[in-house]
Amino acid sequence: MPDTSPSLDPTFLALPLHALADAALSRARALGASHADFRLERVRSASLRLRDARPAGTSDSLQLGFAVRVVHNGAWGFAAGVDLTPGAAERVAEQAVAVARLSAGIGAAAGIEDLVELAEEPVYRDAVWVSSYETNPFEVSDAEKTALLADWSSRLLGADGVSHVTASLLAVQENKFYADTAGTVTTQQRIRLSPSLEAVSVDESTGAFDSMRTLAPPVGRGWEYLLGTGWDWESELAELPVLLAEKMRAPSVEAGRYDLVIDPSNLWLTIHESIGHATELDRALGYEAAYAGTSFATFDKLGSLRYGSEVMHVTGDRTAEHGLSTIGYDDEGVRTRSWDLVKDGTLVGYQLDRRMAKLKGLGRSNGCAFADSPAHVPVQRMANVSLQPAEGGPDTAGLIAGVEDGVYILGDRSWSIDMQRYNFQFTGQRAYRIRSGRLAGQVKDFAYQGTTTQFWGSLEAVGGPQTYLLAGAFNCGKAQPGQVAAVSHGAPSALFRGVNILNTSEESGRQ
């Protein structure tokens, strides 16, 4: 059979990738760099927005440039450029070395002896990796995209009780070429999509309003995702107005302690905030605090911290098919893999780049270096951090059946967590009361609250693989200057015992 898998964009391959890399790396080596890497990126990002089935805005942008990073005299140096000529590549390499020399001098004057060393990594020559998708969304016309979103919006607007509908589609094609002085050369391409529809209901007599958004997650797929591969859009769009109408009539939740069954469409965000950021080793060591703070899961607790119950198994994974953080090789030339972060409820690993792995004697990096543009230096970024299902485990209905008095929560909404990734509260798109093992209608004005170890310690059971969903977001922020990365988090449905539920309306003084 013919090979129908996607291939590298020939217009990217036509760029002077090897000539620029050779010029930059040769110059860095001649200036005494002990390590140098070259990265050329082209990132195309497009967005499409509709309000009430009418176009409300579009954008289509392209970033193209290259970067040189060096280790010289034990210090980092970095510089970037946009002139795609060998002479410009040499000058950027010279700038990177000059930055490293300045950094080394400042460090020496301050008495800092924290020299940069990188964990060893095998050499990968002429490696190629392309993400898993069928149809590149950039090969689909804006007219076709708009027509599909307008049709879906019109269907929702035609339903009773739906006052307004917003629709959006974000698409990214990311091409990267990497080469370093050790001999690794990688060329990669990945596609990601984030579609969303949100329906708003307004009670004209009282002024009360609420909304409900689709649960379809952003994915590392192509246009086929919107045509039904990987998600049942028809069923979700048919159900959404009915669910929103029920939410409008739903009573306010009574505050108290409840058993929770949490759907993966909600649990992914709790994983992201309370585990994903907390197990970034640069945060745990205090090297990073931007956006999300540091971490309570400090390095001295590795192998001993009781993160949660014994059914808690969390992995970091840069290889999961269709994951937003999935890539073949990271921005330090490291071949990506999967590994354990929490096993049987105990902290057993961190997310690493080559510097952090070497600094703490942890062996190889697990491939977590990433830069969101050619103008930015790679930093340690989050893998697809996921709670694993139980083989032969129950379905969601089976978990609900084991709850006498509780709440079932679906879809992400707002959240809050402290700068140690420890105290938090989360809401959701919708929630149902559980009484005697059965759903008993929606409730609203809810948020669940706890500390990270208390919450995960209350995890009693996880669902089977049939409940597993890989969800996530395009907009995880980190570093200064700020960078944004897309990341997925998988989870099964899960049962938590005795979690504190707040009534958000009462907490805000609206009742």
Secondary structure, DSSP 8 states (H G I E B T S, - for coil): ----S----HHHHTS-HHHHHHHHHHHHHHTT-SEEEEEEEEEEEEEEEEETTEEEEEEEEEEEEEEEEEEETTEEEEEEE---SHHHHHHHHHHHHHHHHHHHHHHHHTT--------------SEEEE-S-SS-GGGS-HHHHHHHHHHHHHHHHTSTT--EEEEEEEEEEEEEEEEETTS-EEEEEEEEEEEEEEEEEE-TTT--EEEEE-----BS--GGGGGTSSS-HHHHHHHHHHHHHHHHH--B---EEEEEEE-HHHHHHHHIIIIITTTBHHHHTTS--TTT---SS-GGGTTT-B-S-TT--EEEES--TT-TT--SB-TTS-B--EEEEEETTEE---B--HHHHHHTT--S--S-EE-SSTTS--EE---EEEE---TT---HHHHHHT-SEEEEEES---EEE-TTS-EEEE--SEEEEEETTEEEEEEBSEEEEEEHHHHHHTEEEE--GGG-EEEEEEEEEETTTTEEEEEEEEE--EEEEEEEEEEHHHHTT--
